[in-house]
Amino acid sequence: MIGRKLLGACAIALVAASAVLAQPSTSGESKSDPNKQICRTQMDIGSRLARTRSCHTAGEWAELRRQARQNIDRIQTMKAANGN
């Protein structure tokens, strides 16, 4: 029972994180220059007012998106394997 709740909470957090990370950048230059610094403001989960500003290079943002997708796929695969 606790495992299901923990898995559900992780899935919700990953979906929220991937939604934030999947937002397209405002400039087309970030795809051509992986070292360009990009800053984004992210809404904190559970609060209407709290925000966090994160700055990474375009390459790091791409890696974060890839990791979020990989984690979501892993959770979905585990859920399907457990028969839930």
Backbone atoms as SQL, in Angstrom:
CREATE TABLE atoms (id INTEGER PRIMARY KEY, chain TEXT, resi INTEGER, resn TEXT, atom TEXT, x REAL, y REAL, z REAL);
INSERT INTO atoms VALUES
  (1, 'A', 1, 'MET', 'N', 0.825, -1.191, 0.000),
  (2, 'A', 1, 'MET', 'CA', 0.000, 0.000, 0.000),
  (3, 'A', 1, 'MET', 'C', 0.865, 1.249, 0.000),
  (4, 'A', 2, 'ILE', 'N', 1.878, 1.269, 0.860),
  (5, 'A', 2, 'ILE', 'CA', 2.774, 2.421, 0.917),
  (6, 'A', 2, 'ILE', 'C', 3.548, 2.532, -0.388),
  (7, 'A', 3, 'GLY', 'N', 3.924, 1.383, -0.965),
  (8, 'A', 3, 'GLY', 'CA', 4.652, 1.372, -2.229),
  (9, 'A', 3, 'GLY', 'C', 3.849, 2.016, -3.347),
  (10, 'A', 4, 'ARG', 'N', 2.544, 1.739, -3.391),
  (11, 'A', 4, 'ARG', 'CA', 1.693, 2.341, -4.423),
  (12, 'A', 4, 'ARG', 'C', 1.608, 3.848, -4.253),
  (13, 'A', 5, 'LYS', 'N', 1.460, 4.285, -3.010),
  (14, 'A', 5, 'LYS', 'CA', 1.378, 5.725, -2.759),
  (15, 'A', 5, 'LYS', 'C', 2.688, 6.405, -3.120),
  (16, 'A', 6, 'LEU', 'N', 3.803, 5.779, -2.781),
  (17, 'A', 6, 'LEU', 'CA', 5.105, 6.343, -3.107),
  (18, 'A', 6, 'LEU', 'C', 5.300, 6.378, -4.614),
  (19, 'A', 7, 'LEU', 'N', 4.922, 5.316, -5.297),
  (20, 'A', 7, 'LEU', 'CA', 5.036, 5.266, -6.746),
  (21, 'A', 7, 'LEU', 'C', 4.154, 6.339, -7.383),
  (22, 'A', 8, 'GLY', 'N', 2.964, 6.504, -6.876),
  (23, 'A', 8, 'GLY', 'CA', 2.055, 7.529, -7.392),
  (24, 'A', 8, 'GLY', 'C', 2.603, 8.924, -7.182),
  (25, 'A', 9, 'ALA', 'N', 3.171, 9.169, -6.006),
  (26, 'A', 9, 'ALA', 'CA', 3.748, 10.486, -5.723),
  (27, 'A', 9, 'ALA', 'C', 4.941, 10.758, -6.630),
  (28, 'A', 10, 'CYS', 'N', 5.768, 9.745, -6.855),
  (29, 'A', 10, 'CYS', 'CA', 6.918, 9.910, -7.759),
  (30, 'A', 10, 'CYS', 'C', 6.452, 10.190, -9.179),
  (31, 'A', 11, 'ALA', 'N', 5.419, 9.486, -9.603),
  (32, 'A', 11, 'ALA', 'CA', 4.906, 9.678, -10.958),
  (33, 'A', 11, 'ALA', 'C', 4.373, 11.095, -11.138),
  (34, 'A', 12, 'ILE', 'N', 3.644, 11.588, -10.143),
  (35, 'A', 12, 'ILE', 'CA', 3.108, 12.946, -10.224),
  (36, 'A', 12, 'ILE', 'C', 4.245, 13.960, -10.282),
  (37, 'A', 13, 'ALA', 'N', 5.258, 13.768, -9.443),
  (38, 'A', 13, 'ALA', 'CA', 6.391, 14.694, -9.440),
  (39, 'A', 13, 'ALA', 'C', 7.127, 14.659, -10.773),
  (40, 'A', 14, 'LEU', 'N', 7.300, 13.488, -11.342),
  (41, 'A', 14, 'LEU', 'CA', 7.998, 13.384, -12.621),
  (42, 'A', 14, 'LEU', 'C', 7.195, 13.993, -13.759),
  (43, 'A', 15, 'VAL', 'N', 5.891, 13.794, -13.744),
  (44, 'A', 15, 'VAL', 'CA', 5.057, 14.388, -14.782),
  (45, 'A', 15, 'VAL', 'C', 5.119, 15.906, -14.688),
  (46, 'A', 16, 'ALA', 'N', 5.049, 16.438, -13.480),
  (47, 'A', 16, 'ALA', 'CA', 5.129, 17.884, -13.308),
  (48, 'A', 16, 'ALA', 'C', 6.487, 18.409, -13.754),
  (49, 'A', 17, 'ALA', 'N', 7.546, 17.691, -13.398),
  (50, 'A', 17, 'ALA', 'CA', 8.891, 18.117, -13.793),
  (51, 'A', 17, 'ALA', 'C', 9.069, 18.038, -15.296),
  (52, 'A', 18, 'SER', 'N', 8.554, 16.992, -15.910),
  (53, 'A', 18, 'SER', 'CA', 8.725, 16.866, -17.356),
  (54, 'A', 18, 'SER', 'C', 7.913, 17.921, -18.095),
  (55, 'A', 19, 'ALA', 'N', 6.760, 18.314, -17.532),
  (56, 'A', 19, 'ALA', 'CA', 5.971, 19.364, -18.166),
  (57, 'A', 19, 'ALA', 'C', 6.729, 20.677, -18.156),
  (58, 'A', 20, 'VAL', 'N', 7.413, 20.946, -17.070),
  (59, 'A', 20, 'VAL', 'CA', 8.198, 22.177, -16.982),
  (60, 'A', 20, 'VAL', 'C', 9.399, 22.102, -17.898),
  (61, 'A', 21, 'LEU', 'N', 10.061, 20.962, -17.929),
  (62, 'A', 21, 'LEU', 'CA', 11.253, 20.816, -18.754),
  (63, 'A', 21, 'LEU', 'C', 10.933, 20.726, -20.234),
  (64, 'A', 22, 'ALA', 'N', 9.735, 20.303, -20.584),
  (65, 'A', 22, 'ALA', 'CA', 9.377, 20.127, -21.977),
  (66, 'A', 22, 'ALA', 'C', 8.960, 21.428, -22.646),
  (67, 'A', 23, 'GLN', 'N', 8.899, 22.522, -21.901),
  (68, 'A', 23, 'GLN', 'CA', 8.526, 23.792, -22.491),
  (69, 'A', 23, 'GLN', 'C', 9.581, 24.219, -23.500),
  (70, 'A', 24, 'PRO', 'N', 9.128, 24.618, -24.686),
  (71, 'A', 24, 'PRO', 'CA', 10.106, 25.026, -25.696),
  (72, 'A', 24, 'PRO', 'C', 10.779, 26.335, -25.299),
  (73, 'A', 25, 'SER', 'N', 12.026, 26.449, -25.670),
  (74, 'A', 25, 'SER', 'CA', 12.744, 27.680, -25.374),
  (75, 'A', 25, 'SER', 'C', 12.238, 28.783, -26.289),
  (76, 'A', 26, 'THR', 'N', 12.422, 30.022, -25.882),
  (77, 'A', 26, 'THR', 'CA', 11.894, 31.141, -26.639),
  (78, 'A', 26, 'THR', 'C', 12.776, 31.517, -27.814),
  (79, 'A', 27, 'SER', 'N', 14.026, 31.112, -27.825),
  (80, 'A', 27, 'SER', 'CA', 14.898, 31.473, -28.934),
  (81, 'A', 27, 'SER', 'C', 15.325, 30.223, -29.690),
  (82, 'A', 28, 'GLY', 'N', 15.461, 30.341, -30.994),
  (83, 'A', 28, 'GLY', 'CA', 15.884, 29.229, -31.819),
  (84, 'A', 28, 'GLY', 'C', 17.386, 29.018, -31.773),
  (85, 'A', 29, 'GLU', 'N', 18.118, 29.936, -31.154),
  (86, 'A', 29, 'GLU', 'CA', 19.567, 29.848, -31.103),
  (87, 'A', 29, 'GLU', 'C', 20.055, 28.756, -30.171),
  (88, 'A', 30, 'SER', 'N', 19.260, 28.357, -29.193),
  (89, 'A', 30, 'SER', 'CA', 19.708, 27.379, -28.207),
  (90, 'A', 30, 'SER', 'C', 20.009, 26.024, -28.842),
  (91, 'A', 31, 'LYS', 'N', 19.351, 25.709, -29.949),
  (92, 'A', 31, 'LYS', 'CA', 19.602, 24.431, -30.602),
  (93, 'A', 31, 'LYS', 'C', 20.942, 24.436, -31.332),
  (94, 'A', 32, 'SER', 'N', 21.380, 25.593, -31.790),
  (95, 'A', 32, 'SER', 'CA', 22.639, 25.648, -32.519),
  (96, 'A', 32, 'SER', 'C', 23.837, 25.800, -31.585),
  (97, 'A', 33, 'ASP', 'N', 23.640, 26.366, -30.411),
  (98, 'A', 33, 'ASP', 'CA', 24.735, 26.566, -29.471),
  (99, 'A', 33, 'ASP', 'C', 24.424, 25.853, -28.151),
  (100, 'A', 34, 'PRO', 'N', 24.989, 24.646, -27.932),
  (101, 'A', 34, 'PRO', 'CA', 24.681, 23.894, -26.711),
  (102, 'A', 34, 'PRO', 'C', 25.266, 24.528, -25.447),
  (103, 'A', 35, 'ASN', 'N', 26.140, 25.519, -25.581),
  (104, 'A', 35, 'ASN', 'CA', 26.745, 26.162, -24.409),
  (105, 'A', 35, 'ASN', 'C', 26.045, 27.452, -24.008),
  (106, 'A', 36, 'LYS', 'N', 24.996, 27.819, -24.722),
  (107, 'A', 36, 'LYS', 'CA', 24.256, 29.037, -24.392),
  (108, 'A', 36, 'LYS', 'C', 23.519, 28.854, -23.072),
  (109, 'A', 37, 'GLN', 'N', 23.627, 29.820, -22.188),
  (110, 'A', 37, 'GLN', 'CA', 22.986, 29.785, -20.870),
  (111, 'A', 37, 'GLN', 'C', 21.517, 30.165, -21.019),
  (112, 'A', 38, 'ILE', 'N', 20.619, 29.306, -20.488),
  (113, 'A', 38, 'ILE', 'CA', 19.177, 29.552, -20.540),
  (114, 'A', 38, 'ILE', 'C', 18.635, 29.481, -19.118),
  (115, 'A', 39, 'CYS', 'N', 17.914, 30.517, -18.709),
  (116, 'A', 39, 'CYS', 'CA', 17.311, 30.555, -17.368),
  (117, 'A', 39, 'CYS', 'C', 15.799, 30.439, -17.514),
  (118, 'A', 40, 'ARG', 'N', 15.201, 29.618, -16.658),
  (119, 'A', 40, 'ARG', 'CA', 13.755, 29.425, -16.654),
  (120, 'A', 40, 'ARG', 'C', 13.238, 29.528, -15.231),
  (121, 'A', 41, 'THR', 'N', 12.036, 30.079, -15.104),
  (122, 'A', 41, 'THR', 'CA', 11.364, 30.151, -13.811),
  (123, 'A', 41, 'THR', 'C', 10.361, 29.010, -13.743),
  (124, 'A', 42, 'GLN', 'N', 10.441, 28.215, -12.678),
  (125, 'A', 42, 'GLN', 'CA', 9.580, 27.053, -12.522),
  (126, 'A', 42, 'GLN', 'C', 8.689, 27.239, -11.307),
  (127, 'A', 43, 'MET', 'N', 7.423, 26.864, -11.466),
  (128, 'A', 43, 'MET', 'CA', 6.481, 26.911, -10.352),
  (129, 'A', 43, 'MET', 'C', 6.783, 25.750, -9.419),
  (130, 'A', 44, 'ASP', 'N', 6.826, 26.015, -8.124),
  (131, 'A', 44, 'ASP', 'CA', 7.028, 24.956, -7.149),
  (132, 'A', 44, 'ASP', 'C', 5.713, 24.214, -6.935),
  (133, 'A', 45, 'ILE', 'N', 5.784, 22.898, -6.854),
  (134, 'A', 45, 'ILE', 'CA', 4.593, 22.077, -6.670),
  (135, 'A', 45, 'ILE', 'C', 4.043, 22.305, -5.269),
  (136, 'A', 46, 'GLY', 'N', 2.734, 22.506, -5.181),
  (137, 'A', 46, 'GLY', 'CA', 2.081, 22.674, -3.896),
  (138, 'A', 46, 'GLY', 'C', 1.966, 24.114, -3.442),
  (139, 'A', 47, 'SER', 'N', 2.393, 25.044, -4.279),
  (140, 'A', 47, 'SER', 'CA', 2.299, 26.450, -3.906),
  (141, 'A', 47, 'SER', 'C', 1.916, 27.270, -5.128),
  (142, 'A', 48, 'ARG', 'N', 1.042, 28.238, -4.924),
  (143, 'A', 48, 'ARG', 'CA', 0.665, 29.104, -6.040),
  (144, 'A', 48, 'ARG', 'C', 1.669, 30.218, -6.241),
  (145, 'A', 49, 'LEU', 'N', 2.424, 30.539, -5.212),
  (146, 'A', 49, 'LEU', 'CA', 3.295, 31.706, -5.277),
  (147, 'A', 49, 'LEU', 'C', 4.782, 31.386, -5.371),
  (148, 'A', 50, 'ALA', 'N', 5.199, 30.267, -4.816),
  (149, 'A', 50, 'ALA', 'CA', 6.623, 29.943, -4.781),
  (150, 'A', 50, 'ALA', 'C', 7.136, 29.566, -6.171),
  (151, 'A', 51, 'ARG', 'N', 8.273, 30.145, -6.529),
  (152, 'A', 51, 'ARG', 'CA', 8.902, 29.876, -7.816),
  (153, 'A', 51, 'ARG', 'C', 10.393, 29.686, -7.615),
  (154, 'A', 52, 'THR', 'N', 10.983, 28.893, -8.497),
  (155, 'A', 52, 'THR', 'CA', 12.417, 28.655, -8.461),
  (156, 'A', 52, 'THR', 'C', 12.986, 28.990, -9.833),
  (157, 'A', 53, 'ARG', 'N', 14.103, 29.693, -9.849),
  (158, 'A', 53, 'ARG', 'CA', 14.760, 30.032, -11.108),
  (159, 'A', 53, 'ARG', 'C', 15.939, 29.093, -11.300),
  (160, 'A', 54, 'SER', 'N', 15.982, 28.422, -12.467),
  (161, 'A', 54, 'SER', 'CA', 17.055, 27.492, -12.784),
  (162, 'A', 54, 'SER', 'C', 17.759, 27.946, -14.048),
  (163, 'A', 55, 'CYS', 'N', 19.069, 27.952, -13.999),
  (164, 'A', 55, 'CYS', 'CA', 19.868, 28.318, -15.164),
  (165, 'A', 55, 'CYS', 'C', 20.782, 27.153, -15.527),
  (166, 'A', 56, 'HIS', 'N', 20.691, 26.724, -16.785),
  (167, 'A', 56, 'HIS', 'CA', 21.522, 25.642, -17.309),
  (168, 'A', 56, 'HIS', 'C', 21.860, 25.971, -18.757),
  (169, 'A', 57, 'THR', 'N', 22.821, 25.243, -19.295),
  (170, 'A', 57, 'THR', 'CA', 23.114, 25.393, -20.719),
  (171, 'A', 57, 'THR', 'C', 22.055, 24.634, -21.507),
  (172, 'A', 58, 'ALA', 'N', 21.985, 24.894, -22.809),
  (173, 'A', 58, 'ALA', 'CA', 21.009, 24.223, -23.660),
  (174, 'A', 58, 'ALA', 'C', 21.236, 22.711, -23.636),
  (175, 'A', 59, 'GLY', 'N', 22.485, 22.296, -23.612),
  (176, 'A', 59, 'GLY', 'CA', 22.795, 20.867, -23.541),
  (177, 'A', 59, 'GLY', 'C', 22.324, 20.240, -22.238),
  (178, 'A', 60, 'GLU', 'N', 22.477, 20.965, -21.130),
  (179, 'A', 60, 'GLU', 'CA', 22.021, 20.453, -19.839),
  (180, 'A', 60, 'GLU', 'C', 20.496, 20.345, -19.805),
  (181, 'A', 61, 'TRP', 'N', 19.778, 21.325, -20.385),
  (182, 'A', 61, 'TRP', 'CA', 18.320, 21.257, -20.439),
  (183, 'A', 61, 'TRP', 'C', 17.890, 20.035, -21.234),
  (184, 'A', 62, 'ALA', 'N', 18.569, 19.765, -22.344),
  (185, 'A', 62, 'ALA', 'CA', 18.239, 18.592, -23.151),
  (186, 'A', 62, 'ALA', 'C', 18.465, 17.307, -22.359),
  (187, 'A', 63, 'GLU', 'N', 19.547, 17.246, -21.607),
  (188, 'A', 63, 'GLU', 'CA', 19.834, 16.068, -20.785),
  (189, 'A', 63, 'GLU', 'C', 18.791, 15.910, -19.671),
  (190, 'A', 64, 'LEU', 'N', 18.363, 17.000, -19.057),
  (191, 'A', 64, 'LEU', 'CA', 17.328, 16.933, -18.021),
  (192, 'A', 64, 'LEU', 'C', 16.007, 16.422, -18.598),
  (193, 'A', 65, 'ARG', 'N', 15.649, 16.878, -19.806),
  (194, 'A', 65, 'ARG', 'CA', 14.431, 16.376, -20.453),
  (195, 'A', 65, 'ARG', 'C', 14.548, 14.888, -20.736),
  (196, 'A', 66, 'ARG', 'N', 15.716, 14.453, -21.216),
  (197, 'A', 66, 'ARG', 'CA', 15.921, 13.037, -21.517),
  (198, 'A', 66, 'ARG', 'C', 15.790, 12.193, -20.249),
  (199, 'A', 67, 'GLN', 'N', 16.381, 12.659, -19.144),
  (200, 'A', 67, 'GLN', 'CA', 16.310, 11.916, -17.886),
  (201, 'A', 67, 'GLN', 'C', 14.879, 11.855, -17.360),
  (202, 'A', 68, 'ALA', 'N', 14.124, 12.946, -17.477),
  (203, 'A', 68, 'ALA', 'CA', 12.729, 12.952, -17.015),
  (204, 'A', 68, 'ALA', 'C', 11.901, 11.955, -17.813),
  (205, 'A', 69, 'ARG', 'N', 12.084, 11.945, -19.149),
  (206, 'A', 69, 'ARG', 'CA', 11.371, 10.985, -19.983),
  (207, 'A', 69, 'ARG', 'C', 11.741, 9.547, -19.620),
  (208, 'A', 70, 'GLN', 'N', 13.026, 9.312, -19.371),
  (209, 'A', 70, 'GLN', 'CA', 13.500, 7.982, -19.024),
  (210, 'A', 70, 'GLN', 'C', 12.885, 7.523, -17.688),
  (211, 'A', 71, 'ASN', 'N', 12.817, 8.423, -16.714),
  (212, 'A', 71, 'ASN', 'CA', 12.217, 8.071, -15.416),
  (213, 'A', 71, 'ASN', 'C', 10.732, 7.770, -15.546),
  (214, 'A', 72, 'ILE', 'N', 10.016, 8.544, -16.350),
  (215, 'A', 72, 'ILE', 'CA', 8.588, 8.297, -16.554),
  (216, 'A', 72, 'ILE', 'C', 8.385, 6.947, -17.226),
  (217, 'A', 73, 'ASP', 'N', 9.187, 6.654, -18.247),
  (218, 'A', 73, 'ASP', 'CA', 9.085, 5.351, -18.916),
  (219, 'A', 73, 'ASP', 'C', 9.372, 4.214, -17.949),
  (220, 'A', 74, 'ARG', 'N', 10.357, 4.387, -17.079),
  (221, 'A', 74, 'ARG', 'CA', 10.707, 3.348, -16.110),
  (222, 'A', 74, 'ARG', 'C', 9.551, 3.107, -15.138),
  (223, 'A', 75, 'ILE', 'N', 8.930, 4.171, -14.654),
  (224, 'A', 75, 'ILE', 'CA', 7.814, 4.033, -13.720),
  (225, 'A', 75, 'ILE', 'C', 6.626, 3.357, -14.401),
  (226, 'A', 76, 'GLN', 'N', 6.333, 3.753, -15.642),
  (227, 'A', 76, 'GLN', 'CA', 5.220, 3.145, -16.359),
  (228, 'A', 76, 'GLN', 'C', 5.480, 1.666, -16.629),
  (229, 'A', 77, 'THR', 'N', 6.722, 1.320, -16.928),
  (230, 'A', 77, 'THR', 'CA', 7.072, -0.076, -17.169),
  (231, 'A', 77, 'THR', 'C', 6.936, -0.886, -15.878),
  (232, 'A', 78, 'MET', 'N', 7.387, -0.328, -14.755),
  (233, 'A', 78, 'MET', 'CA', 7.274, -1.024, -13.469),
  (234, 'A', 78, 'MET', 'C', 5.793, -1.225, -13.124),
  (235, 'A', 79, 'LYS', 'N', 4.975, -0.222, -13.380),
  (236, 'A', 79, 'LYS', 'CA', 3.553, -0.315, -13.070),
  (237, 'A', 79, 'LYS', 'C', 2.887, -1.398, -13.927),
  (238, 'A', 80, 'ALA', 'N', 3.242, -1.455, -15.205),
  (239, 'A', 80, 'ALA', 'CA', 2.673, -2.474, -16.090),
  (240, 'A', 80, 'ALA', 'C', 3.150, -3.868, -15.695),
  (241, 'A', 81, 'ALA', 'N', 4.399, -3.990, -15.261),
  (242, 'A', 81, 'ALA', 'CA', 4.944, -5.296, -14.868),
  (243, 'A', 81, 'ALA', 'C', 4.291, -5.804, -13.587),
  (244, 'A', 82, 'ASN', 'N', 3.895, -4.893, -12.707),
  (245, 'A', 82, 'ASN', 'CA', 3.243, -5.290, -11.455),
  (246, 'A', 82, 'ASN', 'C', 1.774, -5.625, -11.649),
  (247, 'A', 83, 'GLY', 'N', 1.238, -5.329, -12.816),
  (248, 'A', 83, 'GLY', 'CA', -0.177, -5.643, -13.107),
  (249, 'A', 83, 'GLY', 'C', -1.150, -4.662, -12.514),
  (250, 'A', 84, 'ASN', 'N', -0.717, -3.468, -12.182),
  (251, 'A', 84, 'ASN', 'CA', -1.611, -2.461, -11.593),
  (252, 'A', 84, 'ASN', 'C', -2.083, -1.498, -12.625);
